[in-house]
Amino acid sequence: MNAELLAFGVSALALGIGALVGARHLYPRLELAEDAESSLQLLTAMIAGVLLLTGLGLVLVGLFG
Protein backbone atom coordinates (compact mmCIF):
# COMPACT_ATOMS: atom_id res chain seq x y z
CA MET A 1 0.00 0.00 0.00
CA ASN A 2 1.42 3.33 -1.07
CA ALA A 3 0.07 6.30 0.88
CA GLU A 4 1.25 8.93 -1.61
CA LEU A 5 -0.58 7.32 -4.50
CA LEU A 6 -3.69 6.99 -2.38
CA ALA A 7 -3.53 10.66 -1.39
CA PHE A 8 -3.08 11.84 -4.98
CA GLY A 9 -5.84 9.50 -6.14
CA VAL A 10 -8.31 10.70 -3.55
CA SER A 11 -7.47 14.32 -4.32
CA ALA A 12 -7.96 13.74 -8.06
CA LEU A 13 -11.31 12.08 -7.35
CA ALA A 14 -12.33 15.01 -5.16
CA LEU A 15 -11.33 17.51 -7.84
CA GLY A 16 -13.30 15.64 -10.49
CA ILE A 17 -16.42 15.43 -8.34
CA GLY A 18 -15.99 19.07 -7.32
CA ALA A 19 -15.75 20.14 -10.97
CA LEU A 20 -18.98 18.33 -11.79
CA VAL A 21 -20.85 19.71 -8.79
CA GLY A 22 -19.53 23.22 -9.32
CA ALA A 23 -20.44 23.17 -12.99
CA ARG A 24 -23.94 21.96 -12.19
CA HIS A 25 -24.48 25.01 -9.97
CA LEU A 26 -22.69 27.46 -12.27
CA TYR A 27 -24.14 26.64 -15.69
CA PRO A 28 -27.73 27.82 -15.06
CA ARG A 29 -26.39 31.23 -14.00
CA LEU A 30 -24.40 31.75 -17.19
CA GLU A 31 -26.12 33.44 -20.06
CA LEU A 32 -24.49 31.72 -23.02
CA ALA A 33 -25.69 30.68 -26.42
CA GLU A 34 -26.88 27.09 -26.62
CA ASP A 35 -23.89 26.01 -28.71
CA ALA A 36 -21.40 27.63 -26.36
CA GLU A 37 -23.06 26.10 -23.30
CA SER A 38 -23.05 22.60 -24.80
CA SER A 39 -19.37 22.98 -25.73
CA LEU A 40 -18.58 24.12 -22.20
CA GLN A 41 -20.49 21.17 -20.74
CA LEU A 42 -18.61 18.74 -22.99
CA LEU A 43 -15.25 20.25 -22.02
CA THR A 44 -16.13 20.08 -18.33
CA ALA A 45 -17.27 16.48 -18.65
CA MET A 46 -14.04 15.50 -20.40
CA ILE A 47 -11.86 17.19 -17.78
CA ALA A 48 -13.86 15.66 -14.93
CA GLY A 49 -13.72 12.25 -16.61
CA VAL A 50 -9.95 12.39 -16.90
CA LEU A 51 -9.66 13.42 -13.25
CA LEU A 52 -12.02 10.68 -12.08
CA LEU A 53 -10.35 7.92 -14.10
CA THR A 54 -6.89 9.07 -13.07
CA GLY A 55 -7.92 9.22 -9.43
CA LEU A 56 -9.49 5.78 -9.58
CA GLY A 57 -6.39 4.36 -11.22
CA LEU A 58 -4.10 5.91 -8.63
CA VAL A 59 -6.23 4.59 -5.78
CA LEU A 60 -6.21 1.09 -7.25
CA VAL A 61 -2.46 1.13 -7.84
CA GLY A 62 -1.90 2.57 -4.37
CA LEU A 63 -3.95 -0.20 -2.78
CA PHE A 64 -2.85 -3.21 -4.79
CA GLY A 65 0.43 -2.18 -6.39
PDB file of N, H, CA, C and O in Angstrom:
ATOM      1  N   MET A   1       0.841  -1.176   0.000  1.00  0.00           N
ATOM      2  CA  MET A   1       0.000   0.000   0.000  1.00  0.00           C
ATOM      3  C   MET A   1       0.885   1.237   0.000  1.00  0.00           C
ATOM      4  O   MET A   1       1.789   1.372   0.824  1.00  0.00           O
ATOM      5  N   ASN A   2       0.612   2.132  -0.931  1.00  0.00           N
ATOM      6  H   ASN A   2      -0.123   2.023  -1.601  1.00  0.00           H
ATOM      7  CA  ASN A   2       1.416   3.335  -1.072  1.00  0.00           C
ATOM      8  C   ASN A   2       0.549   4.546  -0.712  1.00  0.00           C
ATOM      9  O   ASN A   2      -0.409   4.864  -1.417  1.00  0.00           O
ATOM     10  N   ALA A   3       0.889   5.203   0.366  1.00  0.00           N
ATOM     11  H   ALA A   3       1.668   4.945   0.938  1.00  0.00           H
ATOM     12  CA  ALA A   3       0.070   6.301   0.882  1.00  0.00           C
ATOM     13  C   ALA A   3       0.074   7.516  -0.042  1.00  0.00           C
ATOM     14  O   ALA A   3      -0.933   8.217  -0.142  1.00  0.00           O
ATOM     15  N   GLU A   4       1.201   7.776  -0.723  1.00  0.00           N
ATOM     16  H   GLU A   4       2.019   7.207  -0.642  1.00  0.00           H
ATOM     17  CA  GLU A   4       1.250   8.930  -1.608  1.00  0.00           C
ATOM     18  C   GLU A   4       0.319   8.754  -2.791  1.00  0.00           C
ATOM     19  O   GLU A   4      -0.393   9.686  -3.166  1.00  0.00           O
ATOM     20  N   LEU A   5       0.314   7.570  -3.382  1.00  0.00           N
ATOM     21  H   LEU A   5       0.892   6.813  -3.077  1.00  0.00           H
ATOM     22  CA  LEU A   5      -0.584   7.325  -4.500  1.00  0.00           C
ATOM     23  C   LEU A   5      -2.043   7.405  -4.074  1.00  0.00           C
ATOM     24  O   LEU A   5      -2.887   7.923  -4.805  1.00  0.00           O
ATOM     25  N   LEU A   6      -2.328   6.892  -2.893  1.00  0.00           N
ATOM     26  H   LEU A   6      -1.642   6.472  -2.299  1.00  0.00           H
ATOM     27  CA  LEU A   6      -3.689   6.986  -2.382  1.00  0.00           C
ATOM     28  C   LEU A   6      -4.102   8.442  -2.174  1.00  0.00           C
ATOM     29  O   LEU A   6      -5.226   8.821  -2.503  1.00  0.00           O
ATOM     30  N   ALA A   7      -3.212   9.247  -1.636  1.00  0.00           N
ATOM     31  H   ALA A   7      -2.299   8.939  -1.369  1.00  0.00           H
ATOM     32  CA  ALA A   7      -3.526  10.658  -1.391  1.00  0.00           C
ATOM     33  C   ALA A   7      -3.756  11.404  -2.704  1.00  0.00           C
ATOM     34  O   ALA A   7      -4.710  12.173  -2.822  1.00  0.00           O
ATOM     35  N   PHE A   8      -2.888  11.181  -3.687  1.00  0.00           N
ATOM     36  H   PHE A   8      -2.113  10.556  -3.591  1.00  0.00           H
ATOM     37  CA  PHE A   8      -3.076  11.839  -4.978  1.00  0.00           C
ATOM     38  C   PHE A   8      -4.339  11.339  -5.673  1.00  0.00           C
ATOM     39  O   PHE A   8      -5.040  12.113  -6.325  1.00  0.00           O
ATOM     40  N   GLY A   9      -4.626  10.052  -5.534  1.00  0.00           N
ATOM     41  H   GLY A   9      -4.057   9.423  -5.004  1.00  0.00           H
ATOM     42  CA  GLY A   9      -5.836   9.501  -6.140  1.00  0.00           C
ATOM     43  C   GLY A   9      -7.102  10.065  -5.537  1.00  0.00           C
ATOM     44  O   GLY A   9      -8.038  10.421  -6.253  1.00  0.00           O
ATOM     45  N   VAL A  10      -7.129  10.146  -4.225  1.00  0.00           N
ATOM     46  H   VAL A  10      -6.369   9.858  -3.643  1.00  0.00           H
ATOM     47  CA  VAL A  10      -8.309  10.700  -3.554  1.00  0.00           C
ATOM     48  C   VAL A  10      -8.474  12.175  -3.879  1.00  0.00           C
ATOM     49  O   VAL A  10      -9.597  12.650  -4.047  1.00  0.00           O
ATOM     50  N   SER A  11      -7.370  12.904  -3.969  1.00  0.00           N
ATOM     51  H   SER A  11      -6.457  12.518  -3.832  1.00  0.00           H
ATOM     52  CA  SER A  11      -7.472  14.324  -4.316  1.00  0.00           C
ATOM     53  C   SER A  11      -7.928  14.506  -5.759  1.00  0.00           C
ATOM     54  O   SER A  11      -8.688  15.433  -6.041  1.00  0.00           O
ATOM     55  N   ALA A  12      -7.493  13.655  -6.676  1.00  0.00           N
ATOM     56  H   ALA A  12      -6.876  12.902  -6.447  1.00  0.00           H
ATOM     57  CA  ALA A  12      -7.962  13.741  -8.061  1.00  0.00           C
ATOM     58  C   ALA A  12      -9.445  13.405  -8.145  1.00  0.00           C
ATOM     59  O   ALA A  12     -10.185  14.046  -8.891  1.00  0.00           O
ATOM     60  N   LEU A  13      -9.880  12.407  -7.390  1.00  0.00           N
ATOM     61  H   LEU A  13      -9.279  11.886  -6.784  1.00  0.00           H
ATOM     62  CA  LEU A  13     -11.309  12.085  -7.352  1.00  0.00           C
ATOM     63  C   LEU A  13     -12.115  13.257  -6.801  1.00  0.00           C
ATOM     64  O   LEU A  13     -13.174  13.590  -7.334  1.00  0.00           O
ATOM     65  N   ALA A  14     -11.621  13.875  -5.747  1.00  0.00           N
ATOM     66  H   ALA A  14     -10.761  13.605  -5.314  1.00  0.00           H
ATOM     67  CA  ALA A  14     -12.327  15.015  -5.157  1.00  0.00           C
ATOM     68  C   ALA A  14     -12.387  16.192  -6.126  1.00  0.00           C
ATOM     69  O   ALA A  14     -13.408  16.876  -6.200  1.00  0.00           O
ATOM     70  N   LEU A  15     -11.321  16.432  -6.860  1.00  0.00           N
ATOM     71  H   LEU A  15     -10.492  15.875  -6.800  1.00  0.00           H
ATOM     72  CA  LEU A  15     -11.327  17.515  -7.843  1.00  0.00           C
ATOM     73  C   LEU A  15     -12.311  17.230  -8.969  1.00  0.00           C
ATOM     74  O   LEU A  15     -13.021  18.132  -9.413  1.00  0.00           O
ATOM     75  N   GLY A  16     -12.361  15.992  -9.432  1.00  0.00           N
ATOM     76  H   GLY A  16     -11.785  15.259  -9.071  1.00  0.00           H
ATOM     77  CA  GLY A  16     -13.300  15.638 -10.490  1.00  0.00           C
ATOM     78  C   GLY A  16     -14.739  15.783 -10.050  1.00  0.00           C
ATOM     79  O   GLY A  16     -15.562  16.329 -10.784  1.00  0.00           O
ATOM     80  N   ILE A  17     -15.053  15.301  -8.862  1.00  0.00           N
ATOM     81  H   ILE A  17     -14.385  14.857  -8.265  1.00  0.00           H
ATOM     82  CA  ILE A  17     -16.415  15.433  -8.343  1.00  0.00           C
ATOM     83  C   ILE A  17     -16.741  16.903  -8.080  1.00  0.00           C
ATOM     84  O   ILE A  17     -17.855  17.352  -8.349  1.00  0.00           O
ATOM     85  N   GLY A  18     -15.783  17.637  -7.563  1.00  0.00           N
ATOM     86  H   GLY A  18     -14.878  17.272  -7.344  1.00  0.00           H
ATOM     87  CA  GLY A  18     -15.989  19.067  -7.324  1.00  0.00           C
ATOM     88  C   GLY A  18     -16.227  19.844  -8.608  1.00  0.00           C
ATOM     89  O   GLY A  18     -17.033  20.774  -8.627  1.00  0.00           O
ATOM     90  N   ALA A  19     -15.537  19.476  -9.681  1.00  0.00           N
ATOM     91  H   ALA A  19     -14.882  18.720  -9.666  1.00  0.00           H
ATOM     92  CA  ALA A  19     -15.753  20.141 -10.967  1.00  0.00           C
ATOM     93  C   ALA A  19     -17.159  19.879 -11.483  1.00  0.00           C
ATOM     94  O   ALA A  19     -17.811  20.782 -12.006  1.00  0.00           O
ATOM     95  N   LEU A  20     -17.627  18.643 -11.337  1.00  0.00           N
ATOM     96  H   LEU A  20     -17.097  17.909 -10.912  1.00  0.00           H
ATOM     97  CA  LEU A  20     -18.980  18.325 -11.793  1.00  0.00           C
ATOM     98  C   LEU A  20     -20.048  19.040 -10.968  1.00  0.00           C
ATOM     99  O   LEU A  20     -21.013  19.571 -11.518  1.00  0.00           O
ATOM    100  N   VAL A  21     -19.870  19.052  -9.654  1.00  0.00           N
ATOM    101  H   VAL A  21     -19.086  18.622  -9.208  1.00  0.00           H
ATOM    102  CA  VAL A  21     -20.853  19.706  -8.785  1.00  0.00           C
ATOM    103  C   VAL A  21     -20.832  21.225  -9.000  1.00  0.00           C
ATOM    104  O   VAL A  21     -21.881  21.864  -9.080  1.00  0.00           O
ATOM    105  N   GLY A  22     -19.648  21.779  -9.091  1.00  0.00           N
ATOM    106  H   GLY A  22     -18.795  21.260  -9.026  1.00  0.00           H
ATOM    107  CA  GLY A  22     -19.532  23.220  -9.321  1.00  0.00           C
ATOM    108  C   GLY A  22     -20.126  23.637 -10.656  1.00  0.00           C
ATOM    109  O   GLY A  22     -20.791  24.669 -10.749  1.00  0.00           O
ATOM    110  N   ALA A  23     -19.892  22.849 -11.674  1.00  0.00           N
ATOM    111  H   ALA A  23     -19.352  22.010 -11.598  1.00  0.00           H
ATOM    112  CA  ALA A  23     -20.444  23.170 -12.988  1.00  0.00           C
ATOM    113  C   ALA A  23     -21.957  23.077 -12.982  1.00  0.00           C
ATOM    114  O   ALA A  23     -22.635  23.871 -13.634  1.00  0.00           O
ATOM    115  N   ARG A  24     -22.489  22.112 -12.250  1.00  0.00           N
ATOM    116  H   ARG A  24     -21.939  21.467 -11.720  1.00  0.00           H
ATOM    117  CA  ARG A  24     -23.941  21.965 -12.190  1.00  0.00           C
ATOM    118  C   ARG A  24     -24.601  23.200 -11.575  1.00  0.00           C
ATOM    119  O   ARG A  24     -25.697  23.589 -11.980  1.00  0.00           O
ATOM    120  N   HIS A  25     -23.938  23.809 -10.606  1.00  0.00           N
ATOM    121  H   HIS A  25     -23.048  23.493 -10.277  1.00  0.00           H
ATOM    122  CA  HIS A  25     -24.485  25.006  -9.969  1.00  0.00           C
ATOM    123  C   HIS A  25     -24.182  26.275 -10.764  1.00  0.00           C
ATOM    124  O   HIS A  25     -24.919  27.256 -10.663  1.00  0.00           O
ATOM    125  N   LEU A  26     -23.113  26.266 -11.547  1.00  0.00           N
ATOM    126  H   LEU A  26     -22.515  25.469 -11.629  1.00  0.00           H
ATOM    127  CA  LEU A  26     -22.689  27.465 -12.265  1.00  0.00           C
ATOM    128  C   LEU A  26     -23.379  27.619 -13.609  1.00  0.00           C
ATOM    129  O   LEU A  26     -23.711  28.741 -13.993  1.00  0.00           O
ATOM    130  N   TYR A  27     -23.606  26.540 -14.333  1.00  0.00           N
ATOM    131  H   TYR A  27     -23.337  25.629 -14.021  1.00  0.00           H
ATOM    132  CA  TYR A  27     -24.135  26.639 -15.692  1.00  0.00           C
ATOM    133  C   TYR A  27     -25.485  27.333 -15.794  1.00  0.00           C
ATOM    134  O   TYR A  27     -25.664  28.122 -16.723  1.00  0.00           O
ATOM    135  N   PRO A  28     -26.451  27.098 -14.907  1.00  0.00           N
ATOM    136  CA  PRO A  28     -27.728  27.818 -15.057  1.00  0.00           C
ATOM    137  C   PRO A  28     -27.599  29.335 -14.906  1.00  0.00           C
ATOM    138  O   PRO A  28     -28.436  30.078 -15.419  1.00  0.00           O
ATOM    139  N   ARG A  29     -26.573  29.795 -14.217  1.00  0.00           N
ATOM    140  H   ARG A  29     -25.893  29.191 -13.801  1.00  0.00           H
ATOM    141  CA  ARG A  29     -26.392  31.234 -14.004  1.00  0.00           C
ATOM    142  C   ARG A  29     -25.737  31.928 -15.190  1.00  0.00           C
ATOM    143  O   ARG A  29     -25.848  33.145 -15.340  1.00  0.00           O
ATOM    144  N   LEU A  30     -25.060  31.163 -16.030  1.00  0.00           N
ATOM    145  H   LEU A  30     -24.970  30.174 -15.908  1.00  0.00           H
ATOM    146  CA  LEU A  30     -24.397  31.750 -17.189  1.00  0.00           C
ATOM    147  C   LEU A  30     -25.421  32.026 -18.279  1.00  0.00           C
ATOM    148  O   LEU A  30     -26.348  31.244 -18.490  1.00  0.00           O
ATOM    149  N   GLU A  31     -25.248  33.118 -18.948  1.00  0.00           N
ATOM    150  H   GLU A  31     -24.495  33.753 -18.776  1.00  0.00           H
ATOM    151  CA  GLU A  31     -26.123  33.440 -20.065  1.00  0.00           C
ATOM    152  C   GLU A  31     -25.324  33.285 -21.352  1.00  0.00           C
ATOM    153  O   GLU A  31     -24.793  34.254 -21.895  1.00  0.00           O
ATOM    154  N   LEU A  32     -25.251  32.044 -21.827  1.00  0.00           N
ATOM    155  H   LEU A  32     -25.683  31.257 -21.386  1.00  0.00           H
ATOM    156  CA  LEU A  32     -24.493  31.724 -23.025  1.00  0.00           C
ATOM    157  C   LEU A  32     -25.428  31.226 -24.109  1.00  0.00           C
ATOM    158  O   LEU A  32     -26.554  30.806 -23.843  1.00  0.00           O
ATOM    159  N   ALA A  33     -24.942  31.281 -25.324  1.00  0.00           N
ATOM    160  H   ALA A  33     -24.028  31.622 -25.541  1.00  0.00           H
ATOM    161  CA  ALA A  33     -25.690  30.678 -26.423  1.00  0.00           C
ATOM    162  C   ALA A  33     -25.730  29.165 -26.211  1.00  0.00           C
ATOM    163  O   ALA A  33     -24.894  28.599 -25.508  1.00  0.00           O
ATOM    164  N   GLU A  34     -26.705  28.535 -26.826  1.00  0.00           N
ATOM    165  H   GLU A  34     -27.384  28.995 -27.397  1.00  0.00           H
ATOM    166  CA  GLU A  34     -26.882  27.089 -26.618  1.00  0.00           C
ATOM    167  C   GLU A  34     -25.666  26.299 -27.088  1.00  0.00           C
ATOM    168  O   GLU A  34     -25.269  25.330 -26.441  1.00  0.00           O
ATOM    169  N   ASP A  35     -25.074  26.704 -28.206  1.00  0.00           N
ATOM    170  H   ASP A  35     -25.396  27.491 -28.732  1.00  0.00           H
ATOM    171  CA  ASP A  35     -23.888  26.009 -28.711  1.00  0.00           C
ATOM    172  C   ASP A  35     -22.701  26.176 -27.766  1.00  0.00           C
ATOM    173  O   ASP A  35     -21.972  25.220 -27.503  1.00  0.00           O
ATOM    174  N   ALA A  36     -22.512  27.381 -27.262  1.00  0.00           N
ATOM    175  H   ALA A  36     -23.104  28.158 -27.476  1.00  0.00           H
ATOM    176  CA  ALA A  36     -21.398  27.633 -26.356  1.00  0.00           C
ATOM    177  C   ALA A  36     -21.583  26.868 -25.049  1.00  0.00           C
ATOM    178  O   ALA A  36     -20.620  26.332 -24.500  1.00  0.00           O
ATOM    179  N   GLU A  37     -22.812  26.816 -24.554  1.00  0.00           N
ATOM    180  H   GLU A  37     -23.594  27.251 -25.000  1.00  0.00           H
ATOM    181  CA  GLU A  37     -23.062  26.096 -23.303  1.00  0.00           C
ATOM    182  C   GLU A  37     -22.841  24.593 -23.469  1.00  0.00           C
ATOM    183  O   GLU A  37     -22.295  23.946 -22.575  1.00  0.00           O
ATOM    184  N   SER A  38     -23.259  24.036 -24.598  1.00  0.00           N
ATOM    185  H   SER A  38     -23.703  24.561 -25.324  1.00  0.00           H
ATOM    186  CA  SER A  38     -23.047  22.598 -24.804  1.00  0.00           C
ATOM    187  C   SER A  38     -21.560  22.288 -24.970  1.00  0.00           C
ATOM    188  O   SER A  38     -21.095  21.243 -24.514  1.00  0.00           O
ATOM    189  N   SER A  39     -20.813  23.175 -25.612  1.00  0.00           N
ATOM    190  H   SER A  39     -21.190  24.024 -25.982  1.00  0.00           H
ATOM    191  CA  SER A  39     -19.368  22.977 -25.731  1.00  0.00           C
ATOM    192  C   SER A  39     -18.688  23.051 -24.369  1.00  0.00           C
ATOM    193  O   SER A  39     -17.777  22.276 -24.080  1.00  0.00           O
ATOM    194  N   LEU A  40     -19.133  23.984 -23.539  1.00  0.00           N
ATOM    195  H   LEU A  40     -19.873  24.614 -23.774  1.00  0.00           H
ATOM    196  CA  LEU A  40     -18.579  24.122 -22.198  1.00  0.00           C
ATOM    197  C   LEU A  40     -18.901  22.902 -21.345  1.00  0.00           C
ATOM    198  O   LEU A  40     -18.059  22.445 -20.573  1.00  0.00           O
ATOM    199  N   GLN A  41     -20.108  22.377 -21.479  1.00  0.00           N
ATOM    200  H   GLN A  41     -20.792  22.748 -22.106  1.00  0.00           H
ATOM    201  CA  GLN A  41     -20.490  21.171 -20.741  1.00  0.00           C
ATOM    202  C   GLN A  41     -19.662  19.974 -21.182  1.00  0.00           C
ATOM    203  O   GLN A  41     -19.244  19.168 -20.351  1.00  0.00           O
ATOM    204  N   LEU A  42     -19.423  19.851 -22.489  1.00  0.00           N
ATOM    205  H   LEU A  42     -19.762  20.506 -23.164  1.00  0.00           H
ATOM    206  CA  LEU A  42     -18.608  18.744 -22.991  1.00  0.00           C
ATOM    207  C   LEU A  42     -17.174  18.852 -22.483  1.00  0.00           C
ATOM    208  O   LEU A  42     -16.585  17.852 -22.073  1.00  0.00           O
ATOM    209  N   LEU A  43     -16.614  20.045 -22.507  1.00  0.00           N
ATOM    210  H   LEU A  43     -17.092  20.857 -22.840  1.00  0.00           H
ATOM    211  CA  LEU A  43     -15.255  20.251 -22.017  1.00  0.00           C
ATOM    212  C   LEU A  43     -15.146  19.927 -20.533  1.00  0.00           C
ATOM    213  O   LEU A  43     -14.187  19.289 -20.098  1.00  0.00           O
ATOM    214  N   THR A  44     -16.128  20.366 -19.762  1.00  0.00           N
ATOM    215  H   THR A  44     -16.907  20.884 -20.115  1.00  0.00           H
ATOM    216  CA  THR A  44     -16.126  20.080 -18.331  1.00  0.00           C
ATOM    217  C   THR A  44     -16.253  18.587 -18.069  1.00  0.00           C
ATOM    218  O   THR A  44     -15.578  18.049 -17.191  1.00  0.00           O
ATOM    219  N   ALA A  45     -17.108  17.920 -18.821  1.00  0.00           N
ATOM    220  H   ALA A  45     -17.656  18.357 -19.534  1.00  0.00           H
ATOM    221  CA  ALA A  45     -17.275  16.481 -18.653  1.00  0.00           C
ATOM    222  C   ALA A  45     -15.999  15.726 -19.003  1.00  0.00           C
ATOM    223  O   ALA A  45     -15.660  14.745 -18.342  1.00  0.00           O
ATOM    224  N   MET A  46     -15.292  16.172 -20.035  1.00  0.00           N
ATOM    225  H   MET A  46     -15.568  16.969 -20.573  1.00  0.00           H
ATOM    226  CA  MET A  46     -14.043  15.496 -20.402  1.00  0.00           C
ATOM    227  C   MET A  46     -12.968  15.708 -19.340  1.00  0.00           C
ATOM    228  O   MET A  46     -12.250  14.770 -18.993  1.00  0.00           O
ATOM    229  N   ILE A  47     -12.851  16.915 -18.826  1.00  0.00           N
ATOM    230  H   ILE A  47     -13.435  17.677 -19.107  1.00  0.00           H
ATOM    231  CA  ILE A  47     -11.861  17.190 -17.781  1.00  0.00           C
ATOM    232  C   ILE A  47     -12.187  16.395 -16.519  1.00  0.00           C
ATOM    233  O   ILE A  47     -11.304  15.784 -15.917  1.00  0.00           O
ATOM    234  N   ALA A  48     -13.458  16.406 -16.123  1.00  0.00           N
ATOM    235  H   ALA A  48     -14.176  16.902 -16.612  1.00  0.00           H
ATOM    236  CA  ALA A  48     -13.859  15.665 -14.930  1.00  0.00           C
ATOM    237  C   ALA A  48     -13.659  14.173 -15.136  1.00  0.00           C
ATOM    238  O   ALA A  48     -13.257  13.475 -14.204  1.00  0.00           O
ATOM    239  N   GLY A  49     -13.929  13.667 -16.331  1.00  0.00           N
ATOM    240  H   GLY A  49     -14.256  14.233 -17.088  1.00  0.00           H
ATOM    241  CA  GLY A  49     -13.724  12.251 -16.613  1.00  0.00           C
ATOM    242  C   GLY A  49     -12.263  11.850 -16.501  1.00  0.00           C
ATOM    243  O   GLY A  49     -11.947  10.796 -15.950  1.00  0.00           O
ATOM    244  N   VAL A  50     -11.382  12.677 -17.014  1.00  0.00           N
ATOM    245  H   VAL A  50     -11.639  13.533 -17.462  1.00  0.00           H
ATOM    246  CA  VAL A  50      -9.948  12.390 -16.898  1.00  0.00           C
ATOM    247  C   VAL A  50      -9.523  12.392 -15.436  1.00  0.00           C
ATOM    248  O   VAL A  50      -8.768  11.520 -15.005  1.00  0.00           O
ATOM    249  N   LEU A  51     -10.002  13.364 -14.676  1.00  0.00           N
ATOM    250  H   LEU A  51     -10.615  14.073 -15.026  1.00  0.00           H
ATOM    251  CA  LEU A  51      -9.657  13.418 -13.253  1.00  0.00           C
ATOM    252  C   LEU A  51     -10.197  12.203 -12.494  1.00  0.00           C
ATOM    253  O   LEU A  51      -9.496  11.625 -11.664  1.00  0.00           O
ATOM    254  N   LEU A  52     -11.434  11.822 -12.779  1.00  0.00           N
ATOM    255  H   LEU A  52     -12.004  12.291 -13.453  1.00  0.00           H
ATOM    256  CA  LEU A  52     -12.023  10.678 -12.079  1.00  0.00           C
ATOM    257  C   LEU A  52     -11.318   9.373 -12.436  1.00  0.00           C
ATOM    258  O   LEU A  52     -11.032   8.565 -11.551  1.00  0.00           O
ATOM    259  N   LEU A  53     -11.039   9.158 -13.710  1.00  0.00           N
ATOM    260  H   LEU A  53     -11.271   9.814 -14.428  1.00  0.00           H
ATOM    261  CA  LEU A  53     -10.353   7.922 -14.103  1.00  0.00           C
ATOM    262  C   LEU A  53      -8.919   7.879 -13.581  1.00  0.00           C
ATOM    263  O   LEU A  53      -8.437   6.828 -13.158  1.00  0.00           O
ATOM    264  N   THR A  54      -8.248   9.017 -13.613  1.00  0.00           N
ATOM    265  H   THR A  54      -8.640   9.870 -13.956  1.00  0.00           H
ATOM    266  CA  THR A  54      -6.888   9.070 -13.068  1.00  0.00           C
ATOM    267  C   THR A  54      -6.894   8.814 -11.576  1.00  0.00           C
ATOM    268  O   THR A  54      -6.058   8.069 -11.067  1.00  0.00           O
ATOM    269  N   GLY A  55      -7.830   9.426 -10.875  1.00  0.00           N
ATOM    270  H   GLY A  55      -8.509  10.032 -11.288  1.00  0.00           H
ATOM    271  CA  GLY A  55      -7.924   9.223  -9.427  1.00  0.00           C
ATOM    272  C   GLY A  55      -8.233   7.784  -9.088  1.00  0.00           C
ATOM    273  O   GLY A  55      -7.640   7.219  -8.169  1.00  0.00           O
ATOM    274  N   LEU A  56      -9.158   7.183  -9.824  1.00  0.00           N
ATOM    275  H   LEU A  56      -9.639   7.642 -10.571  1.00  0.00           H
ATOM    276  CA  LEU A  56      -9.485   5.776  -9.577  1.00  0.00           C
ATOM    277  C   LEU A  56      -8.298   4.868  -9.846  1.00  0.00           C
ATOM    278  O   LEU A  56      -8.041   3.931  -9.091  1.00  0.00           O
ATOM    279  N   GLY A  57      -7.581   5.146 -10.918  1.00  0.00           N
ATOM    280  H   GLY A  57      -7.790   5.908 -11.531  1.00  0.00           H
ATOM    281  CA  GLY A  57      -6.392   4.356 -11.225  1.00  0.00           C
ATOM    282  C   GLY A  57      -5.327   4.493 -10.151  1.00  0.00           C
ATOM    283  O   GLY A  57      -4.715   3.502  -9.750  1.00  0.00           O
ATOM    284  N   LEU A  58      -5.102   5.714  -9.682  1.00  0.00           N
ATOM    285  H   LEU A  58      -5.599   6.518 -10.007  1.00  0.00           H
ATOM    286  CA  LEU A  58      -4.102   5.911  -8.626  1.00  0.00           C
ATOM    287  C   LEU A  58      -4.499   5.223  -7.329  1.00  0.00           C
ATOM    288  O   LEU A  58      -3.652   4.653  -6.642  1.00  0.00           O
ATOM    289  N   VAL A  59      -5.775   5.273  -6.994  1.00  0.00           N
ATOM    290  H   VAL A  59      -6.463   5.737  -7.552  1.00  0.00           H
ATOM    291  CA  VAL A  59      -6.228   4.591  -5.778  1.00  0.00           C
ATOM    292  C   VAL A  59      -6.036   3.091  -5.908  1.00  0.00           C
ATOM    293  O   VAL A  59      -5.571   2.445  -4.969  1.00  0.00           O
ATOM    294  N   LEU A  60      -6.382   2.533  -7.044  1.00  0.00           N
ATOM    295  H   LEU A  60      -6.760   3.057  -7.807  1.00  0.00           H
ATOM    296  CA  LEU A  60      -6.208   1.090  -7.247  1.00  0.00           C
ATOM    297  C   LEU A  60      -4.753   0.670  -7.210  1.00  0.00           C
ATOM    298  O   LEU A  60      -4.406  -0.340  -6.598  1.00  0.00           O
ATOM    299  N   VAL A  61      -3.896   1.451  -7.869  1.00  0.00           N
ATOM    300  H   VAL A  61      -4.177   2.272  -8.366  1.00  0.00           H
ATOM    301  CA  VAL A  61      -2.462   1.131  -7.844  1.00  0.00           C
ATOM    302  C   VAL A  61      -1.902   1.317  -6.447  1.00  0.00           C
ATOM    303  O   VAL A  61      -1.049   0.542  -6.014  1.00  0.00           O
ATOM    304  N   GLY A  62      -2.374   2.343  -5.731  1.00  0.00           N
ATOM    305  H   GLY A  62      -3.066   2.973  -6.083  1.00  0.00           H
ATOM    306  CA  GLY A  62      -1.900   2.565  -4.365  1.00  0.00           C
ATOM    307  C   GLY A  62      -2.323   1.455  -3.418  1.00  0.00           C
ATOM    308  O   GLY A  62      -1.591   1.122  -2.486  1.00  0.00           O
ATOM    309  N   LEU A  63      -3.485   0.886  -3.644  1.00  0.00           N
ATOM    310  H   LEU A  63      -4.080   1.157  -4.401  1.00  0.00           H
ATOM    311  CA  LEU A  63      -3.953  -0.199  -2.775  1.00  0.00           C
ATOM    312  C   LEU A  63      -3.319  -1.545  -3.103  1.00  0.00           C
ATOM    313  O   LEU A  63      -2.889  -2.273  -2.208  1.00  0.00           O
ATOM    314  N   PHE A  64      -3.264  -1.869  -4.393  1.00  0.00           N
ATOM    315  H   PHE A  64      -3.613  -1.278  -5.120  1.00  0.00           H
ATOM    316  CA  PHE A  64      -2.855  -3.214  -4.790  1.00  0.00           C
ATOM    317  C   PHE A  64      -1.486  -3.292  -5.426  1.00  0.00           C
ATOM    318  O   PHE A  64      -0.991  -4.389  -5.684  1.00  0.00           O
ATOM    319  N   GLY A  65      -0.859  -2.154  -5.686  1.00  0.00           N
ATOM    320  H   GLY A  65      -1.261  -1.263  -5.476  1.00  0.00           H
ATOM    321  CA  GLY A  65       0.428  -2.180  -6.385  1.00  0.00           C
ATOM    322  C   GLY A  65       1.625  -2.317  -5.491  1.00  0.00           C
ATOM    323  O   GLY A  65       2.757  -2.349  -5.975  1.00  0.00           O
TER     324      GLY A  65
END
